[in-house]
Amino acid sequence: NIHIMDLSIEMPNEYDLEVGGTPAQVYNICGIVYYGVTNSSIQRCRFYKIPGYSIRIRGDVAEYANQNILIKGCKFITSTWGPIIEGQYTRNVLFTECYSEDQYVGISLWGCKDVVVSNNITYRNDNNKRFGLAGAAGIMPEQAPLENVAIIGNVLLDEEHGISTTANAGEYVRNLTIVGNIIRVEATDLTYGIGIDLGQIKDSVIAGNIITKPKKGLIIGSSSNCVIMGNILRETRTSDLGFQISGSYHTIKNNQLIDVGTGASYTIWINATKSLFEGNILYDSDGTHSWHGFYLTDSAHENILRNNYIYNHNVGINLLTGADYNKIYDNILEANGTAISNSGTGNIIKRNIGYATENNGIATFSGDGTTTTFTIAHGLVGTPTVYKVQPASADAAGDFYVTADSTNLTVTYKTAPPSGTDNIVLVWQTEV
């Protein structure tokens, strides 16, 4: 029951400490440390130029667990690390309505559980040059056993990375919810600049976020069972990636990716297996942004791409040689240089508008009593492997055979049909 309110803490932020000739770890010089605290709060406090963590909620030892902590309405300005909530014995923390500016990380979450970070504003946490540190972020949830963390309704402006997470090899961040955040990434050094960068995560939801002007929009690393839904990505700033999806058993649905990249870019780069990509809009307003719509690497296997809209790319869907046993169907491909390029094996490509693999119709001809050959343009992307022609009028019912090439069906009668006007009617059906 410790409640700290309306406190201002300011430090010079220019420590040059040595211990035995070795520079001290200044992140241990904190504004407030909670260690073994329950049912407590920090509200309406101001932290300025703190050399280490502005607030450190430390729960790495069972005997000193932190539970039921509220951090609300605080300001964190020009400190090195910002606030951190850490440790597997830190649980039930609400971090809300705070403002963070000009730090290495706006808000850090490290191996904790049952935490909600909501309705905060972080600004210009891009300190690669100020502190010689790479990979700064607005919000950074990372390291197992971090789980049950919700990041909801925050505004992250001019960050080096928006939201970034990592985990040690073989470990995963679990049950992470990132919903309804506004992220504008304006890193001056475009070595960085990722909207949402998620490494090893499982059983997580990323939904309803708006990301503008990053180098890369969204990265899902070696992960599984994630839902990425209803996000908007607009105007990435380099020839790079919009979404980069790795791992397996993901659902990527109803996202909008608009004007991604500059030149040789990939709107959605798929290195995943057994995942669903449905109802996404990949839109290039003038054809100068992304080279590829969907790009399936040699490691993309057994995915489903359906009901997506892909507009104005050099290649709408590109399947590399090793991309196999994927299902591509019921998509709309419009104004792409090449609708679908399929170099893989075992891929099923059906019923896509703008890439005809099936077609049918009724062909009508006028006989002259001497012509025995009639040609029907089938409109498919290649030579059909299945085709059928049936007579639909009495004069078309003679003895004939059918051949096919990449452009036409050719119907050849043994005896020329009789003369007449529109008297030869043929019903046809084809499939690649």
Buried (B, 14 or more C-beta within 10 A) or exposed (E): EEEBEEBEBBBEBEEEEEEEEEEBEBBEBBBBEBBBBBEBBBBBBBBBBBBBBBBBBBBBEEEBBBBBBBBBBBBBBBBBBBBBBBBBBBBBBBBBBBBBBBBBBBBBBBBBBBBBBBBBBBBBBBBBEEEEBEBBBBBBBBBBBBBBBBBBBBBBBBBBBBBBBBBEEEBBBBBBBBBBBBBBBBBEEEEBBBBBBBBBBBBBBBBBBBBBBBBBBBBBBBBBBBBBBBBBBBBBBBBBBBBBBBBBBBBBBBBBBBBBBBEEBBBBBBBBBBBBBBBBBBBBEEBEBBBBBBBBBBEBBBBBBBBBBBBBBBBBBBBBEBBBBBBBBBBBBBEBEBBBBBBBEEBEBBEBEBBBBBBEBEBBBEBEEEBBEBEBEBEBBEBBEEBEBEBBBEBBEBEBEBEBEEBBBBBEBEEBBEEBEEBBBBBBBBBB
